[in-house]
Amino acid sequence: MMTPHSLRVDKVLKHFSPIVRPLLNFRAERRLEKVVNIADLRLCAESRLHKMIFGYLDTGSDDEISLRRNKDAFTEIEMHFKVLAGLAPPLDLSTKLFGKNVDIPFFASPCAGNRMFHNEGELAVASVAKENNSVYCLSSVSTTSFEQIRQVLSHDHPKLFQVYVWKDRDLLLELFQRAKQQGFESMALTVDAAWYGNRERDIRNGLTVPPSYTMSQIYEALKAPAWTWDFLANPVFKYALIRDDLPAESLAHFVNSQLNPAFSWDDASWLVKEWGDTGPRAIKGICRPTDARKALDIGFTTIWVSNHGGRQLDTSPATIDILPAIRKAVGPNVEIILDGGIQRGTDIAKALALGADGVAIGKPYLYGLAAGGRHGVAKAFSILRKELDRAMGLLGVDSIEELKSDGDRLVQKRGCSMRDTQGARYSHAGLI
Ligand SMILES: Cc1cc2nc3c(=O)[nH]c(=O)nc-3n(C[C@H](O)[C@H](O)[C@H](O)COP(=O)(O)O)c2cc1C
């Protein structure tokens, strides 16, 4: 089918971009200035994006119960603050993740096709990771290559490659080689998405990648002129780690045909061996303590507790609820990352207190990207950074180390406390 991109309309439009883009983005930028928290950023993203793209970003699966549960669970956790700790902002938020020193304990989780949300895409996110000295993680289905990311992030910057296992194993091994050449020392194998979740917003919105030119999609495109201009005035986005030579139309088909729903522990074991033991190896999408142990047995070094942001198996538990059991199962020395439902600095503090070494954020930075490119991602990071600083100051802890070591005294789940605590007190006293 003939499309504006097949006719290379982008080559003509790009000459008008210096005048047209600022005009079309004027309102979005004004709105971004007023943003106070992540919920505000979400509204900015919704108003700038094409409806189907916002739906893809924001959706959960089925009835979206896990999507809400991930967030709600944080509200059930109380912070038992210490007073008069004598702290002044800004606190030191630095820690060590994936074997490297970083300035903040949270980072951008790997998310597919960043250029879908804003033309600056993954490069904007990498640039904010550099500014914050935080981990950067590139998705297997990114719209930017390792080599392009390397233009922004030095060889030594902590970088992870998130892996989906394609049926074409030669392609996978070639990607491993390319990743390592560009200084991606660590990898994260995603294991909760071998089967694709049922995302009903995408079905209702008629999501296609690349977008199709039906009447309703064109109507929606006209309602989102800033997004539409960027889409039409730039080269069409491609999955940069897959096949550069494939036209966009056949890429979606290629990705679908390459995902392997029958992927098993044997395959995971093969893959972790192929990566080798040169750097940390994370398994992303763990929900059960027994699976965490099994992953360590076959050679993974980092457990990433995640349910894909509530986009896969609906009614799976909130990640923060299962974190303590997973920490208990793997012991104190194994690195744990948690993602899912983080919207506030207090959420990050709670995750660290309950057993995580680091926290990944997905939708919060994508809202920022969609709302205003690099500027929006920087805003998301700065909101969470300030909120975490304030949460720690009010809680009375002056370092990530203290938050982690004193966590179980500072942060407690509401509801299960009083009677259990009394029982525990009696048992300590030898009365029962
Ligand atoms: C639009 C979108 C695309 C995603 N793409 C990927 C991906 O390519 N690989 C992956 O491992 N996880 C992917 N995820 C999941 C995130 O890495 C992360 O686990 C999740 O978003 C965390 O939950 P949160 O969005 O509530 O922060 C994606 C999430 C979103 C929202």
The ligand as an ORCA input file, in Angstrom:
! r2SCAN-3c Opt
* xyz 0 1
  C       4.754      0.525     26.418
  C       5.542     -0.521     27.152
  C       6.423     -1.323     26.450
  C       7.168     -2.298     27.123
  N       8.084     -3.031     26.431
  C       8.877     -3.909     27.091
  C       9.928     -4.581     26.411
  O      10.171     -4.374     25.230
  N      10.673     -5.461     27.126
  C      10.446     -5.708     28.459
  O      11.141     -6.525     29.059
  N       9.485     -5.049     29.122
  C       8.705     -4.152     28.478
  N       7.758     -3.452     29.172
  C       7.617     -3.649     30.642
  C       8.535     -2.680     31.417
  O       9.896     -2.957     31.202
  C       8.276     -2.752     32.917
  O       8.395     -4.081     33.353
  C       6.915     -2.191     33.348
  O       6.515     -1.142     32.508
  C       7.005     -1.685     34.785
  O       5.766     -1.249     35.251
  P       5.347      0.294     35.267
  O       5.024      0.642     33.859
  O       4.131      0.298     36.155
  O       6.484      1.098     35.817
  C       6.994     -2.480     28.522
  C       6.097     -1.649     29.223
  C       5.393     -0.677     28.552
  C       4.468      0.212     29.339
*
